[in-house]
Amino acid sequence: MLRLARRAGLLFASYVGLILAIVIAGFLGNAVGIWASIVWGAAILAALAVYVRHRLQQRSEAPQSNPRPSA
């Protein structure tokens, strides 16, 4: 149950983070210009790509803790 609550919290945090990133990009676009908004979006996408790459690397390096016997 704790694992489900943790996953739900992470999913909620990712949606909130995405909404905040879009709102901040809008404010930057109005205050500074569209290029600031584009740079902000590129930074968010780069950070997301690094995060996903790191997570995929962790999964591939993790040993199998409970291998299933073959039948």
C-alpha positions as CSV (number, residue, x, y, z in Angstrom):
1,M,0.0,0.0,0.0
2,L,2.9,2.3,0.8
3,R,4.3,1.7,-2.7
4,L,1.1,2.6,-4.3
5,A,0.9,5.8,-2.3
6,R,4.4,6.7,-3.3
7,R,3.7,6.1,-7.0
8,A,0.6,8.2,-6.8
9,G,2.5,11.0,-5.1
10,L,5.2,10.9,-7.8
11,L,2.7,10.9,-10.6
12,F,0.9,13.9,-9.0
13,A,4.3,15.7,-8.5
14,S,5.2,15.1,-12.2
15,Y,1.9,16.6,-13.3
16,V,2.3,19.6,-11.0
17,G,5.9,20.1,-12.2
18,L,4.7,20.0,-15.9
19,I,2.0,22.6,-15.2
20,L,4.5,24.8,-13.3
21,A,7.0,24.6,-16.1
22,I,4.4,25.7,-18.6
23,V,3.2,28.6,-16.4
24,I,6.8,29.8,-15.9
25,A,7.5,29.6,-19.6
26,G,4.4,31.8,-20.2
27,F,5.5,34.4,-17.7
28,L,9.0,34.4,-19.2
29,G,7.6,34.8,-22.6
30,N,5.5,37.8,-21.5
31,A,8.2,39.4,-19.4
32,V,11.4,38.9,-21.4
33,G,10.4,37.6,-24.8
34,I,9.7,34.4,-26.6
35,W,13.3,33.3,-26.7
36,A,13.4,33.1,-22.9
37,S,10.4,30.8,-23.1
38,I,12.1,28.7,-25.8
39,V,15.3,28.4,-23.8
40,W,13.3,27.5,-20.7
41,G,11.5,24.7,-22.6
42,A,14.8,23.4,-24.0
43,A,16.2,23.2,-20.5
44,I,13.2,21.4,-19.2
45,L,13.4,18.9,-22.1
46,A,17.1,18.3,-21.5
47,A,16.6,17.7,-17.8
48,L,13.8,15.3,-18.5
49,A,16.0,13.4,-21.0
50,V,18.8,13.1,-18.5
51,Y,16.4,11.9,-15.8
52,V,14.8,9.3,-18.1
53,R,18.3,8.1,-19.2
54,H,19.4,7.8,-15.6
55,R,16.3,5.8,-14.7
56,L,16.7,3.4,-17.6
57,Q,20.4,2.9,-16.7
58,Q,19.4,2.1,-13.1
59,R,16.9,-0.5,-14.2
60,S,19.3,-2.2,-16.6
61,E,22.0,-2.4,-13.9
62,A,19.7,-3.6,-11.1
63,P,20.1,-7.3,-10.4
64,Q,17.1,-9.6,-10.5
65,S,16.1,-9.9,-6.8
66,N,13.5,-12.6,-7.3
67,P,14.1,-14.6,-10.5
68,R,11.3,-17.0,-11.5
69,P,12.1,-20.6,-12.0
70,S,11.6,-22.0,-15.5
71,A,8.9,-24.6,-15.8
